[in-house]
Amino acid sequence: MSKSNRRNWFGGSNNGRTVTVIEPEIERTQRRKAKIAFFVTAIVTALLAGTVFSSYVHPILGGFLGLLAGVLLGGTVAVLIIIWPVLRIIWHWLPEILLGCFLVYGWTWLMGATPVWLSLLILAVIIGAPSAIGPARRAVLSAFWCLTVRHRLRMCFAAFIAHNRQRTLPFILFAKPTPAGERVWIWLRPGLSLSDLEQEGQTQKLAVACWANESRVTAASRKYAALIRIDIVRRETLTADVLSPLPDHVPDDMPATALASPATPPVGLNFADVPGPRTKRAPNTNTRARIPRNPEPSSEIDPSDYA
């Protein structure tokens, strides 16, 4: 009979095979951070809280209350640091978790509030409507691709994109559908920058991993360099055919030789026969009086000159 491996918070064993949720290196790093945070928070909180409590109660009782507050607050901070990798995984799977809870509890409530035949009818309508209605089907597919892209990008960060010394991956915030594909916002951790993702071949690897045609990485904020945006391009919207309603407004009895607009020349007229626009001569803005080069002497005689 084989012995099972030791179980802990971050991993389990199944028939002698260990199933690891958090990598051992990250687990050791989080524990070391938790110990440091516990002692620092407990000491600082105990000193400050003990000083405040001593002003209202006996100093010995105030010191004991401050020590208790420090231990409680330090333990809370340490627990949060230890379980932070698990919280990251829960955040990454949060849409799927909420969707699963909604389906389970919604189906339970529906079965208890309505007859079986009505429950099945409502379920058939909910499932069949996205398949029959175009906008509903496209909305469901867009949501599906948004959820898929978040997981594929996380796999890319863990597989081939550089990370820091503590092996902490970027924090994938949320995604939304766009006319060309999906747009994902990501918060980079210390040790990564936008230039690491803009290296030659990295964006194409992201597109391959996300089953897309192209991926574009840009900065999402002018204030925070850690906030970036990845656009996953699945289709080219500019090359698609667009139906125009303008032909519906053209009368059926309009001749083929009719003018398209008042400024269009008649059909069959050569451009050489069309007179060009006349240019007006600009007025002379020089208002200074012109002085002749050889002025003639005046014929009038002033009598005062002979006085």
C-alpha positions in Angstrom: 0.0 0.0 0.0 1.6 3.2 -1.1 1.8 6.2 1.2 0.2 9.4 0.1 2.2 12.6 0.0 1.8 15.3 2.6 -1.0 17.7 1.9 -0.9 21.5 2.4 -2.8 24.6 1.6 -1.2 25.0 -1.9 -1.2 21.4 -3.1 -2.7 18.0 -2.8 -1.9 14.4 -3.6 -3.8 11.8 -5.6 -2.4 8.2 -5.6 1.1 9.4 -5.0 1.0 12.1 -7.6 1.2 15.7 -6.4 -1.2 18.2 -7.8 0.3 21.7 -7.4 -1.8 24.8 -7.4 0.9 27.3 -6.5 4.6 26.7 -7.5 6.9 25.9 -4.5 9.1 28.9 -5.2 6.2 31.3 -5.1 4.9 29.6 -1.9 8.3 30.1 -0.2 8.4 33.7 -1.2 4.9 34.4 0.0 5.7 32.8 3.4 8.8 34.8 3.8 6.9 38.0 3.0 4.1 37.0 5.4 6.6 36.6 8.3 8.2 39.9 7.7 4.9 41.7 7.3 3.5 40.0 10.5 6.4 41.2 12.8 6.6 44.7 11.3 2.8 45.3 11.4 2.5 43.7 14.9 5.3 45.8 16.5 4.2 49.1 14.9 0.5 48.6 15.7 1.3 47.4 19.3 3.3 50.6 20.0 0.8 53.0 18.5 -2.3 51.3 19.8 -0.7 50.8 23.3 0.1 54.5 23.5 -3.5 55.5 22.5 -5.1 53.0 24.9 -2.9 54.1 27.8 -4.4 57.5 27.6 -7.9 56.1 28.5 -7.1 53.1 30.6 -4.4 51.8 32.9 -1.0 51.7 31.1 -0.6 47.9 31.8 -4.1 47.2 30.3 -3.4 49.7 27.5 -0.1 47.8 26.6 -2.0 44.5 26.7 -4.7 45.9 24.4 -2.1 47.3 22.0 -0.3 44.0 21.9 -3.5 42.2 21.1 -4.4 44.7 18.4 -0.9 44.3 16.9 -1.2 40.5 16.8 -4.6 40.6 15.2 -3.7 43.1 12.6 -0.3 41.5 11.8 -2.0 38.1 11.5 -4.6 39.5 9.1 -1.9 41.0 6.9 0.2 37.8 7.0 -2.8 35.6 6.0 -3.7 38.0 3.1 -0.1 37.8 1.8 0.0 33.9 2.1 -3.4 33.4 0.3 -2.7 36.2 -2.3 -1.7 33.6 -5.0 -5.0 31.8 -4.4 -6.9 35.1 -4.6 -5.3 35.8 -7.9 -6.5 32.4 -9.3 -10.0 33.1 -7.9 -10.0 36.5 -9.6 -8.8 34.9 -12.9 -11.6 32.4 -12.8 -14.2 34.8 -11.2 -16.4 35.1 -14.3 -16.7 31.3 -14.7 -17.3 30.9 -10.9 -20.1 33.5 -11.0 -21.6 31.9 -14.1 -21.5 28.5 -12.6 -23.2 29.7 -9.4 -25.9 31.5 -11.4 -26.6 28.4 -13.4 -26.8 26.1 -10.4 -28.8 28.3 -8.1 -30.9 29.7 -11.0 -31.8 26.2 -12.1 -32.6 25.1 -8.5 -34.8 28.1 -8.0 -36.5 27.6 -11.3 -37.3 23.9 -10.6 -38.7 24.8 -7.2 -40.9 27.7 -8.4 -42.3 26.3 -11.7 -43.4 22.9 -12.9 -41.0 20.6 -14.7 -42.4 21.1 -18.2 -42.3 24.9 -17.8 -38.8 24.7 -16.5 -37.7 22.7 -19.5 -39.5 25.1 -21.8 -37.8 28.1 -20.3 -34.4 26.4 -20.5 -35.0 25.5 -24.1 -35.9 29.2 -24.9 -32.8 30.4 -23.1 -30.5 28.0 -24.9 -32.3 28.2 -28.3 -32.6 32.0 -28.5 -28.8 32.7 -28.9 -28.8 30.1 -31.7 -31.7 31.5 -33.6 -31.2 35.3 -33.1 -28.1 36.8 -34.7 -27.4 39.6 -32.3 -27.8 37.3 -29.3 -25.5 34.7 -30.9 -22.8 37.2 -31.6 -23.0 38.6 -28.0 -22.6 35.1 -26.6 -19.6 34.4 -28.9 -18.0 37.7 -27.9 -18.3 36.9 -24.2 -16.9 33.5 -24.8 -13.9 34.9 -26.6 -13.3 37.5 -23.9 -13.2 34.7 -21.3 -10.9 32.6 -23.5 -8.5 35.4 -24.2 -7.9 36.0 -20.5 -6.8 32.4 -20.0 -4.7 32.3 -23.1 -2.8 35.5 -22.2 -2.2 34.1 -18.7 -0.7 31.0 -20.3 1.5 33.2 -22.5 2.8 35.2 -19.5 3.7 31.9 -17.7 5.2 30.2 -20.8 7.4 32.6 -22.8 7.1 36.2 -21.6 9.8 37.3 -19.1 8.8 37.7 -15.5 10.6 39.1 -12.5 12.8 37.3 -10.0 9.9 36.4 -7.8 8.0 34.8 -10.8 5.0 37.0 -10.3 2.8 37.2 -13.4 1.1 40.3 -14.6 -2.4 41.0 -13.3 -5.1 40.5 -16.0 -7.8 43.0 -15.1 -10.7 42.6 -17.6 -11.6 42.2 -21.2 -14.3 43.5 -23.5 -15.3 42.7 -27.1 -14.5 45.1 -30.0 -15.6 45.1 -33.6 -12.2 43.6 -34.6 -11.8 41.1 -31.7 -11.1 41.6 -28.0 -9.4 44.3 -25.8 -7.7 43.3 -22.6 -6.3 45.6 -19.9 -3.3 44.3 -17.9 -1.4 45.6 -14.9 2.3 44.8 -15.1 4.3 43.8 -12.1 7.8 45.1 -11.2 10.3 43.7 -13.6 8.2 44.0 -16.8 7.6 46.9 -19.1 5.8 47.7 -22.3 9.1 47.2 -24.3 9.3 43.6 -23.2 6.0 42.9 -24.9 6.9 44.9 -28.0 10.0 42.8 -28.8 10.2 41.2 -32.2 8.1 38.1 -32.4 6.3 38.6 -29.0 3.1 40.1 -30.4 2.9 37.4 -33.1 3.3 34.7 -30.4 0.4 36.3 -28.5 -1.7 36.2 -31.6 -0.9 32.5 -32.2 -1.7 31.6 -28.6 -5.0 33.5 -28.7 -6.0 31.9 -32.1 -6.1 35.3 -33.7 -4.7 37.1 -36.8 -2.8 39.8 -35.0 -2.2 41.4 -31.6 -1.3 44.9 -30.7 0.2 46.1 -27.4 -0.1 49.8 -26.4 0.0 51.9 -23.3 -3.4 52.3 -21.7 -2.6 55.3 -19.4 -0.4 58.4 -19.5 -0.1 58.4 -15.8 0.7 54.7 -15.0 3.2 52.9 -17.2 2.2 49.6 -15.6 -1.3 49.7 -17.2 -1.2 48.4 -20.8 -3.7 47.3 -23.3 -3.6 44.3 -25.7 -5.9 44.3 -28.7 -6.6 40.9 -30.2 -7.5 41.3 -33.9 -9.6 38.4 -35.4 -11.2 40.1 -38.3 -10.6 43.2 -40.5 -13.6 45.4 -40.2 -12.3 48.0 -42.7 -12.3 45.4 -45.6 -15.8 44.1 -44.9 -18.7 44.9 -47.2 -21.1 47.5 -45.9 -24.7 47.8 -47.2 -25.5 51.4 -48.0 -29.1 52.8 -47.9 -28.3 55.5 -50.6 -29.4 53.4 -53.6 -32.9 53.1 -52.1 -33.4 56.9 -52.4 -32.6 57.0 -56.2 -35.8 57.1 -58.3 -36.4 54.2 -60.6 -37.1 56.5 -63.6 -33.9 58.5 -63.4 -31.9 58.3 -66.7 -28.4 56.9 -66.7 -27.1 60.2 -68.1 -28.4 62.3 -65.3 -26.1 64.5 -63.4 -24.8 63.1 -60.1 -24.5 66.5 -58.6 -24.8 70.2 -59.8 -21.0 70.5 -59.9 -20.6 67.5 -62.2 -20.0 68.5 -65.9 -22.3 67.1 -68.6 -21.8 63.6 -69.8 -19.7 63.4 -73.0 -18.0 66.7 -72.6 -14.2 66.9 -72.9 -12.3 68.6 -70.1 -10.6 70.8 -72.7 -14.0 72.4 -73.5 -14.6 73.3 -70.0 -13.4 76.9 -69.3 -11.1 77.2 -66.3 -11.9 79.4 -63.4 -11.1 83.1 -63.8 -8.6 84.4 -61.4 -9.1 88.0 -60.1 -6.1 90.3 -59.8 -5.2 91.0 -56.3 -5.6 94.7 -55.4 -2.5 96.8 -54.8 -2.1 97.2 -51.1 0.8 99.7 -51.4 -0.9 103.0 -50.6 2.3 105.0 -50.8 2.1 107.7 -53.5 4.4 107.3 -56.4 6.8 110.1 -57.0 7.8 110.7 -60.7 11.5 110.5 -61.5 11.8 113.8 -63.4 9.1 116.2 -62.0 8.3 119.2 -64.2 8.7 122.7 -62.7 5.5 124.4 -61.7 4.2 127.1 -64.0 2.8 129.2 -61.1 5.0 132.1 -59.8 4.8 133.2 -56.2 4.8 137.1 -56.0 6.7 136.9 -52.7 9.8 135.6 -54.4 10.3 139.1 -56.1 9.4 141.2 -53.2 
